[in-house]
Amino acid sequence: MNAVLIGDVARRSGVSARMLRHYESLGLVRPTGRTEAGYREYASEDIRRIFHIESLRSLGLSLREVGRALDDPGFTPSELVDDLIRQTRERIAGETELLTRLRRIGAAEPADWEDVLQTVALLQALGSESAGKRQRAALSSIEKVPVPVEALVEAALSETDPNVAGALRWALAQSGDGGLALLAEGLDSPVAAVRKRAVQAIAEIPNGEATALLQDALTNADIVVRRCAALALGARGVADAVPTLIDMIVEGANDADAADALSALASDPALAEQIATRLVDCLTRRTVESSARRRLTQALADIPGITTSRALADLSHDDDRAVALTATYILKLRNAR
């Protein structure tokens, strides 16, 4: 290939003549010679080097790093490539964070720059290291300019401070059902603490969609999720929670709360008989330990109906003295009402 002038090189390589002169000033590429009129002439090797420079620049290398890569015989690319990978990941993470922030500001539908600034301030406060600032941000999130529900959900699922977590759950409950789909995703998180926070947040949203999610959660693989869902459903009068609530009493897991939930459900006479029958069935199983039988007997105290009264009368003569004394005491209280 005959030597070509700088203008032809620029057209063929896509690199401007000004940039080619800059490369020359840095020593990256030197024209093979000059014409009698003083114009730069480039040989095929020069053009090939220009393409190599552009290829390396496309990977994110600085011009200084490009020079090292092309001219240093001892240069090994692996360390530099690893560093480029790290830098690229950091840049992507930063850009992703910025995109998320912009989307959240857009979701808040700001009317003016004052709204934008208030939203940004609240988002920053939710991410503060100060628990007090996070709590104040959660409590103020439904005023004037609301925090996007996506940000509230993210904060609620990651919050470890109990006071802040309570404020975030309250804020989510006030914001309606917009965060339920994201909270439902939290129920399937690989992190147990996130699953628990998700079901606790759903439990404080008082609508039918939340109730449906809680009913689905009764079959969740995580026993903590199942128990939290059962307690919430018991308070909502959903009979599906009864088996899990009775299991909680047997296992001694939040048994007092489970008994209270059964008592609330038993305000329905038909359901009261069903609950009493299930409790009595558990009491008659030989595999149930003595301590569990005492808890089951205590749970019968607030379950109205004939089935409960008959069961307590029988239990007052139980071979387990603690069970018999408990049943006798409950019968006295019931008869005194």
VEXDREN-2710 file (C-alpha; in Angstrom, 1 decimal):
% VEXDREN-2710
k/r/px/py/pz
1/MET/0.0/0.0/0.0
2/ASN/1.3/3.4/-1.0
3/ALA/1.7/6.1/1.7
4/VAL/-1.5/8.2/2.2
5/LEU/-2.0/11.6/3.5
6/ILE/-3.7/12.5/6.8
7/GLY/-7.0/13.4/5.3
8/ASP/-7.3/10.0/3.6
9/VAL/-6.3/8.2/6.8
10/ALA/-9.0/10.1/8.7
11/ARG/-11.7/9.1/6.2
12/ARG/-10.6/5.4/6.2
13/SER/-10.1/5.1/10.0
14/GLY/-12.9/7.3/11.2
15/VAL/-10.4/9.2/13.4
16/SER/-10.3/12.9/12.8
17/ALA/-7.2/14.6/11.5
18/ARG/-7.1/16.6/14.7
19/MET/-7.1/13.5/16.8
20/LEU/-4.4/11.9/14.6
21/ARG/-2.3/15.0/15.3
22/HIS/-3.0/14.6/19.0
23/TYR/-1.9/10.9/18.9
24/GLU/1.3/12.0/17.2
25/SER/2.0/14.6/19.9
26/LEU/1.6/11.8/22.5
27/GLY/3.9/9.5/20.6
28/LEU/1.2/6.9/20.0
29/VAL/1.5/7.0/16.2
30/ARG/4.0/8.7/13.9
31/PRO/3.6/9.2/10.2
32/THR/6.2/7.3/8.1
33/GLY/7.3/10.5/6.4
34/ARG/6.2/13.8/4.9
35/THR/5.7/15.0/1.4
36/GLU/7.8/17.8/-0.2
37/ALA/5.1/20.1/0.8
38/GLY/5.3/19.0/4.4
39/TYR/2.1/16.9/4.6
40/ARG/2.2/13.8/6.8
41/GLU/2.3/10.5/5.0
42/TYR/1.1/7.2/6.6
43/ALA/2.1/3.7/5.6
44/SER/0.0/0.6/6.0
45/GLU/1.7/-0.2/9.4
46/ASP/0.8/3.2/10.7
47/ILE/-2.9/2.7/9.7
48/ARG/-2.9/-0.7/11.3
49/ARG/-1.6/0.8/14.5
50/ILE/-4.3/3.5/14.5
51/PHE/-6.9/0.8/14.3
52/HIS/-5.2/-1.0/17.2
53/ILE/-5.3/2.2/19.2
54/GLU/-9.0/2.7/18.6
55/SER/-9.8/-1.0/19.5
56/LEU/-8.0/-0.6/22.8
57/ARG/-9.8/2.7/23.5
58/SER/-13.1/1.0/22.9
59/LEU/-12.3/-1.2/25.9
60/GLY/-12.1/1.8/28.1
61/LEU/-8.3/2.2/28.2
62/SER/-6.8/5.6/28.6
63/LEU/-4.4/6.8/25.9
64/ARG/-1.5/6.3/28.4
65/GLU/-2.6/2.7/28.9
66/VAL/-2.9/2.2/25.2
67/GLY/0.7/3.4/24.7
68/ARG/1.9/0.9/27.3
69/ALA/-0.1/-2.0/25.8
70/LEU/1.4/-1.3/22.3
71/ASP/4.9/-0.4/23.2
72/ASP/5.9/-2.2/26.4
73/PRO/7.3/-5.7/25.5
74/GLY/6.8/-6.9/29.1
75/PHE/3.2/-5.7/29.3
76/THR/0.6/-8.3/30.4
77/PRO/-3.0/-7.5/29.8
78/SER/-4.6/-9.7/32.4
79/GLU/-4.2/-7.3/35.3
80/LEU/-5.3/-4.3/33.3
81/VAL/-8.3/-6.2/32.0
82/ASP/-9.3/-7.2/35.5
83/ASP/-9.0/-3.6/36.6
84/LEU/-11.2/-2.5/33.6
85/ILE/-13.8/-5.1/34.6
86/ARG/-13.9/-3.7/38.2
87/GLN/-14.2/-0.1/37.0
88/THR/-16.9/-1.1/34.6
89/ARG/-18.9/-2.9/37.3
90/GLU/-18.6/0.2/39.6
91/ARG/-19.7/2.5/36.8
92/ILE/-22.7/0.2/36.0
93/ALA/-23.6/0.1/39.6
94/GLY/-23.4/3.9/39.9
95/GLU/-25.5/4.4/36.7
96/THR/-28.1/1.8/37.9
97/GLU/-28.4/3.6/41.2
98/LEU/-28.8/6.9/39.4
99/LEU/-31.5/5.4/37.1
100/THR/-33.3/4.0/40.1
101/ARG/-33.3/7.4/41.9
102/LEU/-34.5/9.1/38.7
103/ARG/-37.3/6.6/38.3
104/ARG/-38.4/7.1/41.9
105/ILE/-38.5/10.9/41.5
106/GLY/-40.5/10.5/38.3
107/ALA/-42.9/8.1/40.1
108/ALA/-43.6/10.8/42.7
109/GLU/-44.9/13.0/39.8
110/PRO/-43.3/16.2/41.0
111/ALA/-45.1/19.4/40.1
112/ASP/-42.0/21.7/40.4
113/TRP/-38.4/21.7/41.4
114/GLU/-39.4/22.2/45.0
115/ASP/-41.2/18.8/44.9
116/VAL/-38.1/17.2/43.3
117/LEU/-35.8/18.6/46.0
118/GLN/-38.2/17.4/48.7
119/THR/-38.3/13.9/47.2
120/VAL/-34.6/13.7/46.9
121/ALA/-34.2/14.8/50.5
122/LEU/-36.6/12.1/51.7
123/LEU/-34.9/9.4/49.6
124/GLN/-31.5/10.4/51.1
125/ALA/-33.0/10.4/54.6
126/LEU/-34.3/6.9/54.1
127/GLY/-30.8/5.8/53.3
128/SER/-29.2/7.7/56.2
129/GLU/-27.0/5.9/58.8
130/SER/-29.1/7.6/61.5
131/ALA/-32.1/5.6/62.6
132/GLY/-33.8/8.8/63.7
133/LYS/-33.5/10.3/60.3
134/ARG/-34.8/7.2/58.7
135/GLN/-37.8/7.1/61.0
136/ARG/-38.6/10.8/60.5
137/ALA/-38.4/10.2/56.7
138/ALA/-40.8/7.3/57.0
139/LEU/-43.3/9.2/59.1
140/SER/-43.2/12.3/56.8
141/SER/-43.4/10.3/53.6
142/ILE/-47.2/10.7/53.1
143/GLU/-47.1/14.4/53.5
144/LYS/-46.9/17.0/50.7
145/VAL/-44.5/15.0/48.4
146/PRO/-44.9/11.3/49.0
147/VAL/-41.9/8.9/48.8
148/PRO/-42.3/6.5/45.8
149/VAL/-43.7/3.2/47.1
150/GLU/-40.8/1.3/45.6
151/ALA/-38.4/3.2/47.9
152/LEU/-40.6/2.5/50.9
153/VAL/-40.7/-1.2/50.2
154/GLU/-36.9/-1.4/49.6
155/ALA/-36.4/0.4/52.9
156/ALA/-38.9/-1.7/54.8
157/LEU/-37.4/-5.0/53.6
158/SER/-33.9/-3.9/54.6
159/GLU/-34.6/-2.1/57.9
160/THR/-33.2/-3.7/61.1
161/ASP/-34.2/-1.1/63.6
162/PRO/-37.6/-2.1/65.0
163/ASN/-38.9/1.5/65.5
164/VAL/-37.9/2.5/62.0
165/ALA/-39.3/-0.7/60.6
166/GLY/-42.7/0.0/62.3
167/ALA/-42.7/3.5/60.8
168/LEU/-42.0/2.1/57.4
169/ARG/-44.8/-0.5/57.6
170/TRP/-47.2/2.3/58.7
171/ALA/-46.2/4.4/55.8
172/LEU/-46.7/1.5/53.4
173/ALA/-50.1/0.8/54.9
174/GLN/-51.0/4.5/54.4
175/SER/-49.9/4.4/50.7
176/GLY/-52.4/1.8/49.7
177/ASP/-51.8/-1.4/47.9
178/GLY/-49.2/-0.1/45.4
179/GLY/-46.4/-1.9/47.2
180/LEU/-48.0/-5.3/47.5
181/ALA/-46.5/-6.8/44.4
182/LEU/-43.0/-5.9/45.5
183/LEU/-43.7/-7.1/49.0
184/ALA/-45.0/-10.4/47.6
185/GLU/-41.6/-10.8/45.8
186/GLY/-40.0/-10.3/49.2
187/LEU/-41.8/-13.4/50.5
188/ASP/-39.6/-15.5/48.1
189/SER/-36.4/-13.8/49.1
190/PRO/-33.5/-16.2/49.8
191/VAL/-32.9/-14.1/53.0
192/ALA/-35.0/-15.2/56.0
193/ALA/-35.1/-11.8/57.6
194/VAL/-36.4/-10.2/54.3
195/ARG/-39.2/-12.8/54.1
196/LYS/-40.2/-12.0/57.7
197/ARG/-40.2/-8.2/57.1
198/ALA/-42.2/-8.7/53.9
199/VAL/-45.0/-10.7/55.6
200/GLN/-45.1/-8.3/58.5
201/ALA/-45.5/-5.3/56.1
202/ILE/-48.3/-7.1/54.2
203/ALA/-50.1/-7.9/57.5
204/GLU/-50.5/-4.2/58.2
205/ILE/-52.1/-3.4/54.8
206/PRO/-55.9/-3.7/55.5
207/ASN/-57.4/-4.8/52.1
208/GLY/-58.5/-7.9/50.3
209/GLU/-55.4/-8.2/48.1
210/ALA/-53.2/-8.2/51.2
211/THR/-55.5/-10.8/52.8
212/ALA/-55.1/-13.0/49.7
213/LEU/-51.3/-12.7/49.9
214/LEU/-51.4/-13.8/53.5
215/GLN/-53.6/-16.8/52.7
216/ASP/-51.0/-17.8/50.1
217/ALA/-48.3/-17.3/52.7
218/LEU/-49.9/-20.1/54.8
219/THR/-48.2/-22.6/52.5
220/ASN/-44.8/-20.7/52.3
221/ALA/-41.8/-22.9/52.9
222/ASP/-40.6/-20.6/55.7
223/ILE/-42.4/-21.5/59.0
224/VAL/-41.9/-17.9/60.3
225/VAL/-43.8/-16.5/57.3
226/ARG/-46.6/-19.1/57.8
227/ARG/-46.9/-18.2/61.5
228/CYS/-46.9/-14.4/60.9
229/ALA/-49.5/-14.8/58.2
230/ALA/-51.7/-17.0/60.4
231/LEU/-51.7/-14.4/63.2
232/ALA/-52.7/-11.6/60.8
233/LEU/-55.4/-13.7/59.2
234/GLY/-56.8/-14.7/62.6
235/ALA/-57.3/-11.0/63.4
236/ARG/-59.0/-10.7/60.1
237/GLY/-61.4/-13.5/60.8
238/VAL/-60.1/-15.9/58.1
239/ALA/-60.7/-19.5/59.1
240/ASP/-57.8/-20.8/57.0
241/ALA/-55.5/-19.7/59.7
242/VAL/-56.8/-22.1/62.3
243/PRO/-54.6/-25.2/61.7
244/THR/-51.4/-23.1/61.8
245/LEU/-52.5/-21.3/64.9
246/ILE/-53.2/-24.6/66.7
247/ASP/-49.8/-25.9/65.6
248/MET/-48.2/-22.8/67.1
249/ILE/-49.9/-23.5/70.4
250/VAL/-48.7/-27.1/70.3
251/GLU/-45.1/-26.0/69.4
252/GLY/-45.1/-23.2/72.0
253/ALA/-44.3/-20.6/69.3
254/ASN/-46.1/-17.3/70.1
255/ASP/-48.7/-19.5/71.6
256/ALA/-50.3/-16.7/73.6
257/ASP/-50.8/-14.6/70.4
258/ALA/-52.1/-17.7/68.6
259/ALA/-54.6/-18.4/71.4
260/ASP/-55.8/-14.7/71.2
261/ALA/-56.2/-15.1/67.4
262/LEU/-58.3/-18.3/67.9
263/SER/-60.4/-16.4/70.4
264/ALA/-61.1/-13.7/67.9
265/LEU/-62.0/-16.3/65.3
266/ALA/-64.3/-18.0/67.8
267/SER/-66.6/-15.0/67.9
268/ASP/-68.3/-16.9/65.0
269/PRO/-70.3/-19.7/66.7
270/ALA/-69.9/-22.1/63.8
271/LEU/-66.1/-21.5/63.8
272/ALA/-66.0/-21.8/67.6
273/GLU/-67.2/-25.4/67.4
274/GLN/-64.6/-26.2/64.7
275/ILE/-61.8/-24.7/66.7
276/ALA/-62.9/-26.5/69.8
277/THR/-63.0/-29.8/68.0
278/ARG/-59.5/-29.3/66.6
279/LEU/-58.1/-28.4/70.0
280/VAL/-59.7/-31.5/71.6
281/ASP/-58.4/-33.7/68.8
282/CYS/-54.9/-32.5/69.5
283/LEU/-55.4/-33.1/73.2
284/THR/-56.2/-36.7/72.6
285/ARG/-53.1/-37.5/70.6
286/ARG/-50.6/-39.5/72.6
287/THR/-47.7/-37.9/70.8
288/VAL/-48.5/-34.5/72.3
289/GLU/-46.3/-33.6/75.2
290/SER/-47.6/-32.6/78.6
291/SER/-46.6/-28.9/78.3
292/ALA/-48.4/-28.7/74.9
293/ARG/-51.5/-30.3/76.4
294/ARG/-51.5/-27.6/79.1
295/ARG/-51.3/-24.9/76.5
296/LEU/-54.1/-26.4/74.4
297/THR/-56.3/-26.6/77.6
298/GLN/-55.5/-22.9/78.3
299/ALA/-56.5/-22.1/74.7
300/LEU/-59.9/-23.6/75.3
301/ALA/-60.6/-20.9/77.9
302/ASP/-61.8/-18.3/75.4
303/ILE/-63.6/-20.7/73.0
304/PRO/-67.3/-20.6/73.6
305/GLY/-69.7/-23.5/73.0
306/ILE/-70.9/-26.9/74.2
307/THR/-67.9/-28.8/72.7
308/THR/-65.5/-26.7/74.8
309/SER/-67.5/-27.1/78.0
310/ARG/-67.7/-30.9/77.6
311/ALA/-64.0/-31.1/76.9
312/LEU/-63.1/-29.0/79.9
313/ALA/-65.3/-31.2/82.1
314/ASP/-63.5/-34.3/80.9
315/LEU/-60.1/-32.6/81.2
316/SER/-60.8/-31.7/84.9
317/HIS/-60.3/-35.4/85.6
318/ASP/-57.2/-35.8/83.3
319/ASP/-54.4/-38.0/84.5
320/ASP/-52.0/-35.1/84.0
321/ARG/-52.6/-33.1/87.2
322/ALA/-51.5/-29.8/85.6
323/VAL/-54.0/-30.3/82.8
324/ALA/-56.7/-31.2/85.3
325/LEU/-56.1/-28.2/87.5
326/THR/-56.0/-25.9/84.5
327/ALA/-59.3/-27.3/83.2
328/THR/-61.0/-27.0/86.6
329/TYR/-59.9/-23.4/87.0
330/ILE/-61.2/-22.5/83.5
331/LEU/-64.6/-24.2/84.2
332/LYS/-65.0/-22.1/87.4
333/LEU/-64.3/-19.0/85.5
334/ARG/-66.8/-19.9/82.8
335/ASN/-69.5/-20.9/85.3
336/ALA/-69.0/-17.6/87.1
337/ARG/-69.7/-15.5/83.9
END
